[in-house]
Amino acid sequence: MKILCIADHIDPIIYSSQIKTRYHDIDFVISCGDLRLNYYDFIITNLNKPLFFIFGNHKLNGIEYYKKEYRRELYAPRTYYQMYCKGGGTYIDHKIIKYKNLLIGGLGGSLWYNGGINQYSETGMLFKILRMLPKLFFNKIRYGRYIDILVTHSPPFGIHDKKDRCHRGFKIFLFFMQVFKPRFFIHGHVHLYNINEKRKTRYYNTEIINAYNRYTIELQEGL
């Protein structure tokens, strides 16, 4: 099984007429945010594969169609929704879905830094996690595990993050990994401009991956 992970930057390798040739063997796509909805539409239309996404802290046009609390803060005409939200991507913020044999959950947004939308304090992110608890415990009873892949925009605190508040990670994510033990923690938010910058880190039982631009994960079929 192959998973294409994307975040933060439109990659010309993906946004190309050769996408079908290059990624014909992809099983599904994960987006960690800060990408426009029409980019998802292009990927889904060409690959005809599921795409699971969250929003980050930028490129938020269309977020009000997924998060009711922002419908008064952002304006986007109906035509935008018709043009760019028709691709069929699945929004997974504070949700857990099962696709094939994988349990995939999402926690979008960044740490609060300037009062913009889709920014959260540590307590705010904790409340988002609390909304996932019933499904997490159901999964543990039904499947013997809580979650396989956690998709976030921000990294965990102290892992792949930066010192400035905007790019600082969430401490609550460390607790999440210790307790619920996802196999993968996939995030974006922190741009990688140097090929030597660290993209993968192991934390307890979880492999943390920065999906900036694009990254492909290969799994055994039975996980």
C-alpha positions as CSV (number, residue, x, y, z in Angstrom):
1,M,0.0,0.0,0.0
2,K,1.3,3.5,-1.0
3,I,0.2,6.7,0.6
4,L,1.0,10.1,-1.0
5,C,1.4,12.8,1.7
6,I,1.3,16.5,0.8
7,A,1.4,19.8,2.7
8,D,2.1,23.5,2.4
9,H,3.4,23.8,-1.2
10,I,2.0,22.9,-4.6
11,D,4.6,20.6,-6.1
12,P,5.1,20.8,-9.8
13,I,5.9,17.1,-9.9
14,I,2.3,16.4,-8.7
15,Y,0.6,19.4,-10.4
16,S,1.6,18.1,-13.8
17,S,0.2,16.3,-16.8
18,Q,2.4,13.4,-15.8
19,I,0.7,12.8,-12.4
20,K,-1.1,9.7,-13.6
21,T,2.1,8.1,-14.8
22,R,4.1,9.1,-11.7
23,Y,1.5,8.2,-9.1
24,H,-0.6,5.5,-10.7
25,D,0.2,3.0,-7.8
26,I,-0.9,5.4,-5.0
27,D,-3.7,4.0,-2.9
28,F,-4.8,7.3,-1.3
29,V,-3.7,10.8,-0.5
30,I,-3.3,12.6,2.8
31,S,-3.0,16.4,3.1
32,C,-1.7,18.1,6.2
33,G,-3.1,21.5,5.1
34,D,-2.1,24.9,3.8
35,L,-3.1,23.9,0.3
36,R,-6.0,25.2,-1.8
37,L,-9.0,23.0,-2.4
38,N,-8.6,23.2,-6.2
39,Y,-5.2,21.4,-5.8
40,Y,-7.1,18.6,-4.1
41,D,-9.6,18.6,-6.9
42,F,-6.8,18.2,-9.5
43,I,-5.3,15.3,-7.6
44,I,-8.6,13.5,-7.1
45,T,-9.8,14.0,-10.6
46,N,-6.6,12.7,-12.1
47,L,-5.7,9.8,-9.8
48,N,-9.3,8.8,-8.9
49,K,-8.2,8.0,-5.4
50,P,-9.5,9.0,-2.0
51,L,-8.0,12.2,-0.4
52,F,-8.2,12.9,3.3
53,F,-7.4,16.4,4.4
54,I,-7.4,19.0,7.2
55,F,-6.9,22.8,7.2
56,G,-3.8,24.5,8.4
57,N,-3.5,28.2,9.3
58,H,-3.1,29.5,5.8
59,K,-5.1,29.1,2.5
60,L,-8.4,28.9,4.3
61,N,-10.8,29.7,1.5
62,G,-13.6,27.3,1.8
63,I,-13.1,26.4,5.4
64,E,-16.5,27.8,6.3
65,Y,-18.1,25.0,4.3
66,Y,-16.5,22.5,6.7
67,K,-16.4,24.4,10.0
68,K,-19.6,26.2,10.8
69,E,-18.0,28.5,13.4
70,Y,-16.2,30.4,10.6
71,R,-19.1,31.1,8.3
72,R,-19.4,34.6,9.7
73,E,-15.7,35.3,9.6
74,L,-14.9,34.4,6.0
75,Y,-16.9,35.2,2.9
76,A,-16.7,32.9,-0.1
77,P,-19.5,33.0,-2.7
78,R,-21.4,29.8,-3.5
79,T,-19.6,29.7,-6.9
80,Y,-16.3,29.1,-5.1
81,Y,-17.8,26.0,-3.3
82,Q,-19.2,24.7,-6.6
83,M,-15.9,25.2,-8.4
84,Y,-13.4,24.0,-5.8
85,C,-15.1,21.8,-3.3
86,K,-16.6,19.3,-5.7
87,G,-13.6,17.0,-5.9
88,G,-14.8,14.7,-3.1
89,G,-11.9,15.0,-0.6
90,T,-12.8,13.8,2.9
91,Y,-12.4,16.3,5.7
92,I,-11.1,14.5,8.9
93,D,-10.5,17.2,11.4
94,H,-11.2,15.9,15.0
95,K,-12.6,12.7,13.3
96,I,-11.4,9.2,12.8
97,I,-12.3,7.2,9.7
98,K,-11.6,3.7,8.6
99,Y,-10.2,3.2,5.1
100,K,-9.4,-0.4,4.1
101,N,-7.6,-1.6,7.2
102,L,-6.3,1.8,8.4
103,L,-7.7,4.0,11.1
104,I,-7.0,7.6,10.1
105,G,-7.7,10.7,12.3
106,G,-7.0,14.4,11.9
107,L,-6.3,17.4,14.1
108,G,-6.0,20.6,12.0
109,G,-4.8,24.1,12.8
110,S,-1.8,25.7,14.4
111,L,-0.8,27.0,17.8
112,W,-2.4,30.4,18.5
113,Y,-0.1,33.2,17.6
114,N,-1.9,36.2,16.1
115,G,-5.6,35.6,16.7
116,G,-6.3,34.3,13.2
117,I,-8.8,31.5,12.5
118,N,-8.0,27.8,12.9
119,Q,-5.4,28.6,15.6
120,Y,-5.7,27.0,19.0
121,S,-4.2,27.2,22.5
122,E,-3.0,23.9,24.1
123,T,-6.4,23.8,25.9
124,G,-8.2,24.3,22.6
125,M,-6.4,21.4,21.0
126,L,-7.1,19.3,24.0
127,F,-10.8,19.8,23.6
128,K,-10.5,18.7,19.9
129,I,-8.9,15.5,21.1
130,L,-11.6,15.0,23.7
131,R,-14.1,15.0,20.9
132,M,-12.3,12.0,19.4
133,L,-12.2,9.9,22.6
134,P,-15.4,7.9,22.0
135,K,-14.2,6.8,18.6
136,L,-10.7,6.1,19.9
137,F,-12.0,3.8,22.6
138,F,-14.4,2.2,20.2
139,N,-11.5,1.4,17.9
140,K,-9.6,-0.1,20.7
141,I,-12.4,-2.5,21.6
142,R,-13.3,-3.3,18.0
143,Y,-9.9,-3.4,16.3
144,G,-7.4,-3.8,19.2
145,R,-5.8,-0.4,18.5
146,Y,-6.8,3.3,18.9
147,I,-5.6,4.8,15.6
148,D,-3.0,4.0,12.9
149,I,-2.3,7.4,11.3
150,L,-2.8,10.8,13.0
151,V,-2.8,13.7,10.5
152,T,-2.0,17.2,11.9
153,H,-0.9,20.5,10.5
154,S,1.4,21.4,13.3
155,P,4.2,19.2,14.6
156,P,4.5,18.0,18.2
157,F,6.4,20.3,20.6
158,G,10.1,19.8,20.4
159,I,10.0,17.6,17.3
160,H,10.4,19.2,13.9
161,D,9.0,22.5,15.2
162,K,10.6,26.0,15.5
163,K,11.2,28.3,18.4
164,D,8.9,31.1,17.1
165,R,5.4,30.8,18.4
166,C,3.8,30.5,15.0
167,H,5.8,27.3,14.2
168,R,5.9,25.9,17.7
169,G,4.4,22.4,18.1
170,F,1.7,21.3,20.5
171,K,2.7,19.6,23.8
172,I,-0.6,17.7,23.9
173,F,0.5,15.8,20.8
174,L,3.3,14.2,22.8
175,F,0.7,13.0,25.3
176,F,-1.5,11.7,22.4
177,M,1.3,9.6,21.0
178,Q,2.2,8.2,24.4
179,V,-1.3,7.1,25.2
180,F,-2.9,6.2,21.8
181,K,0.3,5.0,20.0
182,P,-0.5,5.8,16.4
183,R,1.9,4.1,14.0
184,F,2.4,7.3,12.0
185,F,2.1,11.0,12.9
186,I,2.1,13.0,9.7
187,H,2.3,16.8,9.8
188,G,3.1,19.9,7.7
189,H,3.5,23.6,8.7
190,V,7.3,23.5,9.0
191,H,8.8,24.1,5.5
192,L,11.9,22.2,4.5
193,Y,14.3,24.1,2.3
194,N,17.4,22.0,2.8
195,I,17.6,18.4,1.8
196,N,19.6,17.7,4.9
197,E,16.8,18.9,7.3
198,K,15.3,16.2,9.4
199,R,12.0,14.9,8.0
200,K,11.5,11.7,10.1
201,T,11.7,11.1,13.8
202,R,10.8,8.2,16.1
203,Y,8.9,9.0,19.3
204,Y,8.0,5.9,21.4
205,N,6.0,3.7,19.0
206,T,5.2,6.5,16.5
207,E,7.1,7.5,13.3
208,I,6.7,11.3,12.9
209,I,6.9,12.5,9.3
210,N,7.0,16.1,8.0
211,A,5.0,15.9,4.8
212,Y,6.1,19.3,3.4
213,N,5.7,19.4,-0.3
214,R,5.3,15.6,-0.8
215,Y,6.3,12.4,0.8
216,T,5.4,8.8,0.0
217,I,4.8,6.1,2.6
218,E,4.8,2.4,1.7
219,L,3.1,-0.1,4.0
220,Q,2.6,-3.8,4.2
221,E,-0.9,-4.6,3.1
222,G,-1.9,-5.9,6.5
223,L,-0.3,-3.0,8.3
